Amino acid sequence: MTIILGFVSFDGHGLWGTCSLAGTMALLPRALPFEGMMIGGAALGSFIAANSFANIAGQGGHWFKAFKGPKWNSGDYVDRSTSCITLGA
């Protein structure tokens, strides 16, 4: 099932992006949003086709964790470096 959804997403984004520009790439600034949509759609479709629903759902939590920010701040790294230097001396 995910393979079918992936191929539909892949083909749909690629065909829609090409058709929306009428096949011309004369104006690069005008084409960039469409190119990004086609590449992003192809990546999304490939990801959907290659993974199961459980794996795709599991990735959602990892995206939130990645965008939440780092677990440690710069002060923690300074403290760790100071501790290593102190213990090594």
Secondary structure, DSSP 4 states (H G I P E B T S, - for coil): -HHHHHHHHHHHHHHHHHHHTTT--S-HHHHHHHHHHHHHHHHHHHHHHHS-HHHHHHHHHHHHHHHH--SS-HHHHHHHHHHHHHHH-
